[in-house]
């Protein structure tokens, strides 16, 4: 009997129409989970290696090569660095605003469908509990119609049927909540990488600009200084 209930036909037959709702929630949650897995897989990138390569080009003031390298890299971190490189000529404060705006535009893409997974995890047990309550009401209603004379087998069978929706609801909710926590952690780590890359890009561009501005001045200062003559040996 239990093995028969584990089959989809047995669940739908004994659980009632609310099982269809739970299966629909499970389908929606599975689609969102698969989409997030592909997204975070594509967004995976070694931020340290990317920043090292961009720093090499920026120190040489080869911004075209840096733009090309940032455009080839996948993920939101590379897009934020690309946005900073496009406006490398702006002052430091304006460049910080550009990086902040670019990072804010990436946040909705990072958090996409995570709330939907949480919604499935919260709704599934509630729907299952509703199915259990409805099943219990129907069971006691049949007992009342029979004048209260109902065998233990019939009563336990009705209660068992009523509990099916709760079992299905928890079966859907538990893995969905686990996936929600997993994706929430990955989203926070990705946002932290975006902030780190943005700060590093601002510092690299600003330092390269300051070095280019002060290099001629340092050369003039060093050229204007008198050359120290070696001291002559004292006569014996």
N, C-alpha and C positions, 0 to 999 in steps of 0.2 A: 504493500500500500504506500509506504513512504517512498519507494523507488518510483512508483507511478506518479506521485506528486512532484517529484523532482523534474519530471519531463515538462516541457512547455505546455503541452496539451493538458496535462493534469493540473498544472497551476492555474491555467485560464479557466478550466472547467470547474474546479473547486473554489477558486479564489474570487470569482465574480468579475464584473467589468472594471473594477478599480485596478486589477492586475494589468490591464491594458495601459492604464495611465502610468503605472510604475515602469512598465516596459518602455513606454515612450520617453519617460524621464531618463531611463538608463541609456536609451539610444542618443538622446541629446547630450548627456554627459560624456558618452564615449566619443562622440564627434568632437566635442570641445577639448577633450583630453588629447586626442590624436593631433588636432590642430596646434595645440600648445607645444606638444612634443616636437613637431616639425619646426615650429617657430624658434624655440630655444636651441634646437640643433643647428639651425642656420645662423643664429646670432652668436654661436660660440666662436670666440676669437681670443687669441693671446694678446691682451692689451699691452703688456710690457714690450713684446716684440714690435707691435705696431708703433708704439711711441718711440722706441729706439730708432726704427727706420725713418720716421718722420723727423725726429730731432737731427739726424744726420743731414737731411736735405735742408732743413730750416737754417741750421748753422752755416751752410754754404749759400743761403738765400736762394736756393733752387726751389721756389714755391711751385713751379709747374710740375716738377717731379713729385713733390709732396702731395699735390692735388691728385695726381694720377694714382699714386699709391693708396691714398685714402679712398678714392673712388673704386678701386679694385677690391678693397676689403669689404666683406659682408657685415651686416648687423648694424644696430643703432649706434654703437660706439664709433664706428668708422664714419657714419653719417654726421655725427656731431663734430668730429675732427675735420671733416670736409667742409662743414659750414664755417668753422673758425678759419680755415685756410682761405676760403673765398673772400673773407673780410680782413685779411692780415694787415691791411694798411690802416685800420681804425685804431683810435686810442685804446688804452687798456680798459677803461671803464665801458666803452661801447663794445669792445670785443667780449667782455664779460657778459654783457646783456645778450649778445648774439648767441653765445654758447648756452646761456640759461634758457633762452627761448627755444633753441634747437633741442635741448634736452627735454623741455616740457612737451614738445610736439611728439617725442618718442614715447613718453609715459603711457598714453592711451593704447598704443600698439603693444606695449609690454604687458599691460594689465587686461588686455582683451580676452574675453571668455573665462577669465579666472572667477569673476563673480557669478557667471552662469554655472560653473562647476560647484561653487558654494551653494547656489540656489537649489541645485539638484540634491546635494547632500542634506540640505535642511528640509526640503519638501518631501523627499521619499519616505522618511519615517512617519511624517504627519499623515501622508496618504495611507500608509500601511496601518497606522493606528485607527484612522477613520474606517477603513475596511473591516478591521477587527470589531470595532464598536457596532457597525452596521450588521455584521454577521452574528454578533451576540444578541442583538435586538431581534433579528429574524429567528434565531434559535429559540429564544424564550417565548416569542410570539407563537411559534408552532407548538410549544409545550402547553401554552395557555389554551390554544384552540382545541387541543386534545384533552382538555379538562385536567391538566396537571399530571396525567398518567403517561409518563414517557420513560422508557428504559434507559439504563445508564449508557448502553451502547449508542443509542440514538443521540443522547445529550452530549456525550463526549465527541461523537463524530461531528456534530454541529459546531462545538467549540473549536475542534481541530481545524475545521474548514475556515472558521473566522480568524484563526491565528495565521493563516497562510499569508495574508496581505502584510502583516507585520514582519514576517520572516523575509518576504521579498523586499519590502521597503528597507529593512536594515541591511540586507545583502547589497542593495544598490547604494545606500548612503555611506557605508563604512569606507569602501575603496574611493568613492568620490571625495570624501573629506580628506583622505590621505593624499590624494592627488592635489587637492586644493592647497594643503600645507606645503607640499613639495614645490608647486609652481609659485606660491607666494614667496618662498625663500629664494628661488631662482630669480624672481622679478626684483626683489630687493637687492640682491647681489649685482644684477645687471644695471640697476639704477646707480648703485655705488660706483661701478666701473665707468659709467658715463660721466659722473661728476669728477672722478679722478682724471679721466682723459681730458675733460674740458679745462680743468685747472692746469694740467700739464701743458696743454696747447697754449693757453694764455701766457704762461711763464716763458715757454720757448720762443713764442713770437715776440713778446716784449723784450726779452733778453737779446734776441738777434737784432731787433731794431735799435736798441740802445748801443750795442756794440758797433753797429754801422754808423750811428750818429757821432759817437765819441772817438772813433778810430782816427779820423783826420785831425781832430783837435789834439789827440795825444801825439800824433806825428809832428804837428807844428811845435808843440811844447818841447818834445825831445830834440827837434832840429834847432831850436833857438838856444838851447843850453850850450854853453862853451864846453869844448872838449878838454878834459883834464889832461895836462901835460905831465909826463913822468918827471919825478923829482930827480935833479942832477946829484950825482954823488959829490959829497963834500970833498974839498981839496985836502990832501994830507998835510 
